[in-house]
Amino acid sequence: MSALLLGVVPGCSGKPAPESAAVPVEKSAEQPQVAKEPAPIAPQVYEASADELLAARLPADQASEGWIRLFDGHTLYGWEITGAANWRIEDGSIVVDEGAKCLLCTSMPWQDFELELEYQADADTNSGVFLRTPLEPEDPALDCYEVNIAPADNPYPTAGLVKRQKADPVSEPESADAWRTMRMVLDGDHLTVAVDGKVVNDYTDKVGLETGRIGLQHNGGRIAFRNIRLKPIGLNSLLSKDLDQWTKYPEMPGSFTVTDDGDLHVQGGRTQLESKQSFGDFVLLAQYQLAKPEMNSGIFFRCIPGDEMMGYECQLSNEVKDGNPLAPADTGTGGIFKRQDARVVAGDADKFSTLVLVVHQQKIAAWVEGVQVSNWFDDRKADENPRRGLRLEPGTIMIQGHDPTTDAKLKQIAIRAIE
């Protein structure tokens, strides 16, 4: 089976991460100078086979709820390194123990979510999980939520929110031999933190924060993270029996009907179903089924209202070349049509699979069955039509009927605007 090679090369880059690497971000000129430069960090290349990526898919019941993996267990796809620390992958975990104090951040920002992970820290380690953070936070009292991982003698021991609120004591001190679970639920201005199943911090922010990234921190000592999963919350369904949130185009071939099970059934020739509401930045969850591998459909977004599918297209296609899931035949589900192919085709023919699509300003990313398959940055010149250039203006969602052979079902379509 072929393997996917992903490089991680520390250095300087002022541009967002490309689709196949976690890339360090250049420090700004205002950063204070250190007396001694950190030791060089060796370039790294990670290899992930199709079997490994497909094995990282989540169980269907979890994926259908919107759970995704932020870390696939093999690569740093979808992450950006912000400093010269030795972030690396060991035995299916993200590990760091040397180098400059910095964050490893998700390439995509998140607003409201449940976040679960496991961590392993030495007794004297000082680390943390940053929520709604910029790449380089300056003050956790103002620009992020820093959920600390630290010993009892720290001003904010494990699960404390640095400069905001201490947590109740956790049951056991940190140990290099023990893996612990942490669960964070961030909903609007309310944040709860649980360690090993017990809520130890319940915090309400009087001011609130805008959407931001999730960051893993290297501060001091060894820290390892694994099984990092997230579920966006607050999504609202766009499907109903009478499709009252959508506009049909009966003059176009093809049809959209709702089955007795409540599924949206797409059949026939080139046609479209258009949302009445427009969306700019959003999180979308959809379950789709394609009757045969060679069939395809698509979810268009930021469309020019009333036009014929003039928008970005998140492809729905399970077809591969020569039996290789790393080689999509037609972009692959979760790929951005004509912009970036899915790095692995993670859906199965004639079965419902789950897609999570996240769109924020110039960034677009998608997960299928919990595995991230795309991570694209639109650096084109601005244009009203996304087929020609960058469109940040809100637009409608369109479901595509591709051609006379189209036979697709969508079990759910739910969305949440990102503010």
PADREN-524591 format. One record per residue (C-alpha): x, y, z. Coordinates in steps of 0.02 Angstrom, whole numbers, plus 32768, in hexadecimal, padded with zeros to 4 digits. Example, Ala and Ser with C-alpha at 12.3 -4.5 7.8 and 13.67 -1.06 7.14 Angstrom:
BEGIN
82677F1F8186;82AC7FCB8165;
END
This chain:
BEGIN
800080008000;804180AD7FD5;806F81258060;805381DF8075;80F08243809F;80DA82E08107;816D834E8133;818283BD81CB;8210843781B2;823184B6823C;8260856081FC;820C860581D2;816A86188174;80F586AC8179;8071864F8112;7FF185D38154;8021851C8151;801884C480AA;7FA5842E809C;802983AB80BB;809083EC814B;8092843981F6;80FB84D581DF;814A85478260;810C85FB8261;8187868B825B;819C86F182FA;816F87A782EC;81EF883182FF;81A4886483A6;81D487BF83F9;825A87D48480;830787958453;834B870084B2;83FD86F884ED;841F8650849C;83D486048401;8382855A841D;83D584C283D3;83A3849F831F;83108429830C;832983A2828A;82AF839D81F7;823083108202;81CF82AC8181;813A824481B4;80F581B48150;80428178815B;7FFC80E980F5;7F4980DD80B9;7F2C80508134;7F6A80BA81C5;7EFF81508197;7E6480E5817A;7E82808D8220;7E7D813A8273;7DC78150823F;7D51816082D1;7CC380E682F5;7C2A8114828F;7BC281478326;7C4881C4835E;7C68820982B0;7BAD82228292;7BA78290832E;7C2E82FF82E3;7CC682BE833F;7D6B82D382E1;7E2182AD8302;7E918346830B;7F2782CF830A;7F268235829B;7FAC81DB8300;802D81DC8275;8045828C822F;803683428263;7FBE836581D4;7F5083F88205;7FCA843F8286;804284D38285;80E084E182F0;80FD85908333;81AF857F8376;8251851E8378;8221848E83EC;823783D583C6;818283AA83A6;817D82F98362;8116825A8357;814381C383C1;80D9812683D1;803B817B8396;805282138407;808782C883EF;812082E4845E;818D837A848A;82138393850F;8296840D84CE;82A484B38476;8251855D847C;81AF857984D9;812785748455;80848529841B;805484A3839F;7FB084E88359;7F2484A682EF;7F2284F78244;7E6685158255;7E13858182DA;7D8485408344;7CF8859783A1;7C898526840B;7CB884708424;7CDA83DA8491;7D9283AC8494;7DD5830984DA;7E8982CE84E5;7F0382658547;7FA582AB858A;8040826985E2;80AC82E38644;814582D786B2;812D830A8767;817C83B5874B;813A83D6869B;80E8847D8676;807B847285DB;7FC9849585AA;7F3D8495852C;7F10853F84E2;7E5F856184A6;7E2685EA842E;7EDA86218423;7F3B868583A2;7FDB86378361;8041869E83DC;7FD986CB8474;8019875A84DE;7FAD8754857A;7F3C86C185AA;7ED387388611;7EA087918571;7EBE873284CF;7EA3867884F1;7E7285F58571;7F0D859A85B1;7EDD84F68604;7F7884D08667;7FD2842A8680;804584498713;8078840887BF;802084358861;809D84BD888F;8076851F87F0;800485B88808;7F8A855F8793;7F9C84A287A7;7F5584298726;7EAC845F86DD;7EC085108720;7E9D859E86A6;7F3A860886AB;7F1786BA86E9;7E5E869186F2;7E2C8609876E;7E7D857C87D0;7E3684CC87C4;7E068455884E;7E9783E08877;7EA483498804;7EA5829E8854;7F59826C882D;7FFA82CC8807;804182C48758;80AC822B8733;811B8200869F;80CF8151869E;8017818486A0;7FA481BC8616;7F18822F864E;7E7B826A85F5;7E46831F85E5;7D9E835985A3;7D78840F857E;7CCE8452854B;7CCD8505850A;7C21854984E5;7C15860484CE;7C6086548568;7C5585B585D1;7CE6853B85E4;7CEF849A864A;7D8A842E8661;7D86837A869C;7E1D830E86C7;7E08825186CD;7D4D826586C2;7D3782E4874F;7D0B839A872E;7D8D8401878C;7D7484AD873D;7CD38506870E;7CF185B586CB;7C87863D867D;7CDF86CB8622;7C8F8774863D;7CD987B6859B;7CEF87218526;7D6886FC8499;7D5A86F283DD;7D778653837A;7E2A86158385;7E9B857F8371;7EC084EF83E6;7F7484E98420;7FE0846B847B;806884BD84E2;8120849D84FD;815784FE8595;81C7848E85FE;81DE83D28611;819F834285A9;80EA83388571;809182BD84FE;7FE282C784B4;7F798244845B;7EC5821C842A;7E9D82D3840C;7DE782DC83D7;7D70836D83C0;7CB5838083A3;7C6E8428836B;7BCF845483C8;7B3984C483A8;7B15848982F6;7A64849982B2;7A1384258234;79EB84648186;798283CC8159;78C783B7816F;78408351811A;780583E280AE;78B3842B808D;787184D580C4;7922851980DE;795084F98029;792685377F7B;790784B87EF1;792684D37E37;789F84697DE2;78D584A57D35;797A84487D4B;7985838B7D30;7994831A7DC7;793183187E69;793F83327F24;78C682D17F93;78BE82A2804B;78A981E98071;783B819E80F9;78DB81908162;78F9824B8151;798C823B80D9;79A582B7804B;79A982517FA9;7A02829F7F14;79E0824D7E6B;79F482707DB3;7A4A82F67D4D;7AA483977D71;7A3F83F77DF1;7A4F84557E95;79F784717F3B;7A20851C7F86;7A158552803B;79AB85EC805B;7A28862880DC;7AD8866380B4;7B7486348114;7C2586798114;7C8C861F8198;7C3E858081DD;7C4B84CC8218;7BE0844F81B8;7BB9839A81E0;7B6E8326815D;7B57826B8148;7B5A82328093;7B4581908032;7B7281707F7C;7B2A80D47F2D;7BC580AD7EC5;7C7D80E07ED1;7C7A81397E28;7BE981AA7E5A;7C0682567EA0;7BAC82EC7EE6;7BE683877F40;7BC284087FC5;7BDC84B77F81;7BF3854A7FF7;7C0686077FF3;7BA385FB7F52;7B6586917EF0;7AAC868C7F20;7A3986587E93;7AC7862A7E1D;7AF3857C7DDF;7B6985317E61;7BE285C37E5B;7C3B859D7EFE;7CC385377F50;7CA1847C7F43;7CC483FB7FC8;7CC3835C7F62;7C6182BE7F8C;7CB7822E7F32;7CF881857F6E;7D4D81537ECB;7E08812B7ECF;7E8D81017E4E;7ED1804F7E46;7E8380217EEC;7EF080A07F49;7E92810E7FC8;7F23818B7FC2;7EFC81AC7F0A;7E4C81F47EF6;7E0981E27E46;7D9D827F7E51;7DDE82EE7EDE;7D9A827B7F68;7D1B82A27FEE;7D5283388054;7DC583757FCB;7DA884237F84;7D7F840A7ECD;7E06844B7E57;7E6784907EED;7EA284017F5C;7E8383467F54;7E5982E77FF2;7EF882998036;7E9981F68052;7DEF81B78018;7DA3818680BF;7CEE8166808E;7CA780BC805A;7C34809B7FC7;7B7C807E7FEE;7B9580A680A7;7B7081468105;7C0F81A5812E;7C2082478190;7C6D82E8814F;7C9D837D81BC;7CC6841A815A;7D1384B481AC;7D20855B8150;7D7285F381A0;7DA986888139;7E2B864580BE;7E3A859A810F;7DD784FF80E2;7DEB84538130;7D8783B28131;7D7F830F8191;7D31826B8157;7D0581E981DA;7D6C824F8254;7E0E825581ED;7E4882FB81A5;7E5382EF80E7;7E6D83A380B0;7EBD844380F0;7EBB84CD806D;7EE385878071;7E9985F27FE7;7F1D86727FBA;7ECE86A77F14;7E9B87587EED;7DEE878C7F27;7D5D87687EB2;7CA087607EC6;7CA386B37E77;7D04862E7EDB;7D2485CF7E3A;7D9686607E05;7DDD86A07EAA;7DCE86BB7F65;7D1F86DC7FA6;7D0B8708805E;7C5C874F804B;7BD386DD808F;7B788674800E;7AFB85E88005;7B15852D801C;7AEA84C17F84;7AD784057F78;7B0783C47ECD;7AB483487E5A;7B4783217DE9;7B0882BF7D52;7A8082437D1D;7AD481B67D81;7AD182167E26;7A8681B27EB5;7AB981FF7F5A;7A6C820D8007;7A9182868094;7A56824E813F;7A7682F38197;7AB483A1816D;7AD6840F8204;7B3284B4820B;7B7285378284;7BAD85E3824F;7C5786148295;7C5486C382DC;
END
